[in-house]
Amino acid sequence: SMSTPDVEATVPALRVAVIGAGPVGLDFAANLLEKHASHRVEIFEKGATPGAAVRSWGHVKLFTPNHLNVSSAMRTALEAAGYVADPDLCPTGADYVECILEPLARAL
Protein backbone atom coordinates (compact mmCIF):
# COMPACT_ATOMS: atom_id res chain seq x y z
CA SER A 1 0.00 0.00 0.00
CA MET A 2 1.12 3.55 -0.69
CA SER A 3 1.60 5.91 2.19
CA THR A 4 1.22 9.64 1.91
CA PRO A 5 4.35 11.66 2.68
CA ASP A 6 4.49 13.90 5.71
CA VAL A 7 3.82 17.27 4.08
CA GLU A 8 5.49 19.21 6.92
CA ALA A 9 8.65 17.16 6.42
CA THR A 10 8.69 17.84 2.66
CA VAL A 11 8.04 21.61 2.81
CA PRO A 12 11.14 23.66 3.62
CA ALA A 13 10.86 26.52 6.10
CA LEU A 14 9.93 29.61 4.10
CA ARG A 15 9.87 33.34 4.70
CA VAL A 16 6.39 34.57 3.84
CA ALA A 17 5.25 38.17 3.46
CA VAL A 18 1.59 38.84 4.21
CA ILE A 19 0.26 42.12 2.84
CA GLY A 20 -2.37 43.56 5.14
CA ALA A 21 -3.08 43.06 8.85
CA GLY A 22 -6.83 42.98 8.44
CA PRO A 23 -9.07 39.95 8.96
CA VAL A 24 -7.99 38.18 5.75
CA GLY A 25 -4.25 38.74 6.12
CA LEU A 26 -4.22 37.73 9.78
CA ASP A 27 -6.39 34.69 9.10
CA PHE A 28 -4.05 33.61 6.31
CA ALA A 29 -1.02 34.01 8.60
CA ALA A 30 -2.71 32.07 11.42
CA ASN A 31 -3.66 29.22 9.07
CA LEU A 32 -0.20 29.10 7.50
CA LEU A 33 1.55 28.99 10.87
CA GLU A 34 -0.87 26.37 12.18
CA LYS A 35 0.01 24.10 9.26
CA HIS A 36 3.69 25.04 8.92
CA ALA A 37 5.02 26.30 12.26
CA SER A 38 8.57 26.47 10.89
CA HIS A 39 7.70 29.23 8.40
CA ARG A 40 8.69 32.78 9.23
CA VAL A 41 5.77 35.13 8.58
CA GLU A 42 6.12 38.89 8.37
CA ILE A 43 2.93 40.95 8.18
CA PHE A 44 2.96 44.33 6.47
CA GLU A 45 0.17 46.84 7.15
CA LYS A 46 -0.26 50.23 5.48
CA GLY A 47 -2.28 51.59 8.41
CA ALA A 48 -0.90 52.58 11.77
CA THR A 49 -2.30 49.48 13.51
CA PRO A 50 -3.64 46.04 12.62
CA GLY A 51 -7.18 46.31 11.30
CA ALA A 52 -6.79 49.99 10.37
CA ALA A 53 -9.39 49.77 7.59
CA VAL A 54 -11.87 48.04 9.91
CA ARG A 55 -11.24 50.71 12.54
CA SER A 56 -12.33 53.35 10.00
CA TRP A 57 -15.88 51.95 10.30
CA GLY A 58 -15.48 51.05 13.94
CA HIS A 59 -18.86 52.50 14.95
CA VAL A 60 -20.71 49.90 12.81
CA LYS A 61 -21.95 46.75 14.54
CA LEU A 62 -21.18 43.52 12.68
CA PHE A 63 -24.27 41.48 11.89
CA THR A 64 -22.40 38.20 12.37
CA PRO A 65 -21.21 36.81 15.70
CA ASN A 66 -17.55 36.14 16.47
CA HIS A 67 -17.85 32.41 15.84
CA LEU A 68 -18.42 33.33 12.18
CA ASN A 69 -15.75 36.07 12.16
CA VAL A 70 -12.95 34.05 13.78
CA SER A 71 -11.58 30.96 12.04
CA SER A 72 -10.41 27.93 13.98
CA ALA A 73 -6.76 28.87 13.29
CA MET A 74 -7.38 32.42 14.53
CA ARG A 75 -9.13 31.07 17.65
CA THR A 76 -6.26 28.64 18.34
CA ALA A 77 -3.65 31.40 18.07
CA LEU A 78 -5.71 33.76 20.25
CA GLU A 79 -6.33 31.13 22.93
CA ALA A 80 -2.64 30.15 22.98
CA ALA A 81 -1.87 33.80 23.76
CA GLY A 82 -4.53 33.93 26.48
CA TYR A 83 -7.28 35.71 24.55
CA VAL A 84 -10.81 34.31 24.38
CA ALA A 85 -13.47 35.95 22.23
CA ASP A 86 -17.15 35.64 23.13
CA PRO A 87 -18.38 33.40 20.28
CA ASP A 88 -21.93 34.82 20.37
CA LEU A 89 -21.02 38.52 20.45
CA CYS A 90 -21.73 40.65 17.36
CA PRO A 91 -19.01 43.25 17.91
CA THR A 92 -18.61 46.72 16.48
CA GLY A 93 -15.74 47.17 14.05
CA ALA A 94 -13.74 48.86 16.82
CA ASP A 95 -14.39 45.98 19.22
CA TYR A 96 -13.39 43.47 16.53
CA VAL A 97 -10.09 45.29 16.07
CA GLU A 98 -9.38 45.67 19.79
CA CYS A 99 -10.52 42.21 20.92
CA ILE A 100 -9.61 40.07 17.90
CA LEU A 101 -7.30 41.64 15.30
CA GLU A 102 -4.81 43.47 17.52
CA PRO A 103 -4.35 40.55 19.95
CA LEU A 104 -4.09 38.15 17.00
CA ALA A 105 -1.41 40.30 15.35
CA ARG A 106 0.56 40.28 18.62
CA ALA A 107 0.12 36.51 18.95
CA LEU A 108 1.44 35.81 15.45
C-alpha positions in Angstrom: 0.0 0.0 0.0 1.1 3.6 -0.7 1.6 5.9 2.2 1.2 9.6 1.9 4.3 11.7 2.7 4.5 13.9 5.7 3.8 17.3 4.1 5.5 19.2 6.9 8.7 17.2 6.4 8.7 17.8 2.7 8.0 21.6 2.8 11.1 23.7 3.6 10.9 26.5 6.1 9.9 29.6 4.1 9.9 33.3 4.7 6.4 34.6 3.8 5.3 38.2 3.5 1.6 38.8 4.2 0.3 42.1 2.8 -2.4 43.6 5.1 -3.1 43.1 8.8 -6.8 43.0 8.4 -9.1 40.0 9.0 -8.0 38.2 5.7 -4.2 38.7 6.1 -4.2 37.7 9.8 -6.4 34.7 9.1 -4.0 33.6 6.3 -1.0 34.0 8.6 -2.7 32.1 11.4 -3.7 29.2 9.1 -0.2 29.1 7.5 1.6 29.0 10.9 -0.9 26.4 12.2 0.0 24.1 9.3 3.7 25.0 8.9 5.0 26.3 12.3 8.6 26.5 10.9 7.7 29.2 8.4 8.7 32.8 9.2 5.8 35.1 8.6 6.1 38.9 8.4 2.9 40.9 8.2 3.0 44.3 6.5 0.2 46.8 7.1 -0.3 50.2 5.5 -2.3 51.6 8.4 -0.9 52.6 11.8 -2.3 49.5 13.5 -3.6 46.0 12.6 -7.2 46.3 11.3 -6.8 50.0 10.4 -9.4 49.8 7.6 -11.9 48.0 9.9 -11.2 50.7 12.5 -12.3 53.4 10.0 -15.9 52.0 10.3 -15.5 51.1 13.9 -18.9 52.5 14.9 -20.7 49.9 12.8 -21.9 46.8 14.5 -21.2 43.5 12.7 -24.3 41.5 11.9 -22.4 38.2 12.4 -21.2 36.8 15.7 -17.6 36.1 16.5 -17.9 32.4 15.8 -18.4 33.3 12.2 -15.8 36.1 12.2 -12.9 34.0 13.8 -11.6 31.0 12.0 -10.4 27.9 14.0 -6.8 28.9 13.3 -7.4 32.4 14.5 -9.1 31.1 17.7 -6.3 28.6 18.3 -3.6 31.4 18.1 -5.7 33.8 20.2 -6.3 31.1 22.9 -2.6 30.1 23.0 -1.9 33.8 23.8 -4.5 33.9 26.5 -7.3 35.7 24.6 -10.8 34.3 24.4 -13.5 35.9 22.2 -17.1 35.6 23.1 -18.4 33.4 20.3 -21.9 34.8 20.4 -21.0 38.5 20.4 -21.7 40.7 17.4 -19.0 43.3 17.9 -18.6 46.7 16.5 -15.7 47.2 14.0 -13.7 48.9 16.8 -14.4 46.0 19.2 -13.4 43.5 16.5 -10.1 45.3 16.1 -9.4 45.7 19.8 -10.5 42.2 20.9 -9.6 40.1 17.9 -7.3 41.6 15.3 -4.8 43.5 17.5 -4.3 40.5 20.0 -4.1 38.2 17.0 -1.4 40.3 15.3 0.6 40.3 18.6 0.1 36.5 18.9 1.4 35.8 15.5 
